[in-house]
Amino acid sequence: MDHEAPDPYFSAVGEVTGDRVTVTVTGEVDMATAGTLFEAATPDRVAAATLDLRAVTFFDSAAIHTLIRLAEHYPGTLRVFPSERVQRVLDISGLGEQPWLTAS
């Protein structure tokens, strides 16, 4: 797998409003794309983040690790809107009741 080529099934677009970044993510979040998601969610001079994962179609352990890193980066100010698939993965992994998860 060529990790240098852009993944046609993934995008993470961040928009900063005040001190919060909102990142809309589509497609597959995996080992090849999780770093890009983290970068999009951690621009300079923001204190909070919202992740819209409602259009995510695949979510693996690298993606889970990225969410945990973001929860640590934004203690008490991270909000995540999961897709059904993301919620299922988080439920299976024991993270389905995290305070940063928001009902879609």
C-alpha positions as CSV (number, residue, x, y, z in Angstrom):
1,M,0.0,0.0,0.0
2,D,1.4,3.4,-1.0
3,H,1.1,5.6,2.1
4,E,2.3,8.7,0.1
5,A,-0.7,8.8,-2.2
6,P,-3.8,10.6,-1.0
7,D,-6.6,8.2,0.0
8,P,-9.5,8.8,-2.3
9,Y,-11.9,7.5,0.5
10,F,-10.8,9.9,3.2
11,S,-11.0,13.6,3.9
12,A,-10.6,15.7,7.1
13,V,-11.5,19.4,6.7
14,G,-11.1,21.7,9.7
15,E,-12.7,25.1,10.2
16,V,-11.7,27.3,13.1
17,T,-14.3,29.5,14.7
18,G,-13.0,31.4,17.8
19,D,-11.0,29.0,19.8
20,R,-12.7,25.8,18.5
21,V,-11.9,23.8,15.5
22,T,-14.6,21.7,13.8
23,V,-13.3,18.9,11.7
24,T,-15.6,17.1,9.2
25,V,-14.3,13.7,8.4
26,T,-15.5,11.4,5.6
27,G,-14.5,7.9,4.4
28,E,-12.0,5.5,6.1
29,V,-10.0,6.4,9.2
30,D,-7.2,4.0,9.6
31,M,-3.4,3.7,10.0
32,A,-2.8,5.6,6.8
33,T,-5.2,8.5,7.6
34,A,-5.3,8.8,11.4
35,G,-2.3,11.2,11.5
36,T,-4.0,13.5,9.0
37,L,-7.1,13.6,11.2
38,F,-5.0,14.5,14.2
39,E,-3.2,17.3,12.3
40,A,-6.6,18.7,11.1
41,A,-7.9,18.6,14.6
42,T,-4.9,20.3,16.3
43,P,-4.3,23.6,14.5
44,D,-2.4,26.4,16.4
45,R,-4.3,28.5,18.9
46,V,-7.4,26.5,19.5
47,A,-8.6,25.2,22.9
48,A,-11.5,22.9,21.8
49,A,-12.4,20.6,19.0
50,T,-15.5,19.1,17.5
51,L,-15.2,16.0,15.2
52,D,-18.0,15.2,12.9
53,L,-17.5,11.5,12.1
54,R,-21.0,10.9,10.8
55,A,-19.7,10.2,7.3
56,V,-17.0,7.8,8.4
57,T,-17.3,4.4,6.9
58,F,-14.4,2.6,8.5
59,F,-12.7,3.1,11.8
60,D,-9.8,1.0,13.2
61,S,-7.5,0.8,16.2
62,A,-5.3,3.7,14.8
63,A,-8.5,5.8,14.7
64,I,-9.4,4.9,18.2
65,H,-5.9,5.8,19.4
66,T,-6.3,9.2,17.6
67,L,-9.5,9.9,19.5
68,I,-7.9,9.1,22.8
69,R,-5.0,11.4,21.9
70,L,-7.5,14.2,21.0
71,A,-9.4,13.6,24.3
72,E,-6.1,14.1,26.2
73,H,-5.2,17.1,24.0
74,Y,-8.6,18.7,24.6
75,P,-9.6,17.7,28.2
76,G,-13.2,18.5,28.7
77,T,-13.7,20.4,25.5
78,L,-13.7,17.6,22.8
79,R,-17.0,16.7,21.2
80,V,-17.4,13.8,18.8
81,F,-20.4,13.1,16.6
82,P,-20.0,9.4,15.6
83,S,-21.4,7.5,12.6
84,E,-23.2,4.3,13.5
85,R,-20.1,2.3,12.5
86,V,-17.8,4.5,14.6
87,Q,-20.2,4.2,17.6
88,R,-20.2,0.4,17.2
89,V,-16.4,0.2,17.2
90,L,-16.3,2.4,20.2
91,D,-18.9,0.3,22.0
92,I,-17.0,-2.9,21.3
93,S,-13.7,-1.3,22.4
94,G,-15.3,-0.2,25.7
95,L,-15.2,3.5,24.8
96,G,-18.9,3.9,23.9
97,E,-19.8,5.9,27.0
98,Q,-17.1,8.5,26.9
99,P,-18.3,12.0,27.9
100,W,-17.0,13.5,24.6
101,L,-19.4,11.3,22.5
102,T,-22.5,13.2,21.4
103,A,-25.6,11.6,20.0
104,S,-25.9,12.2,16.3
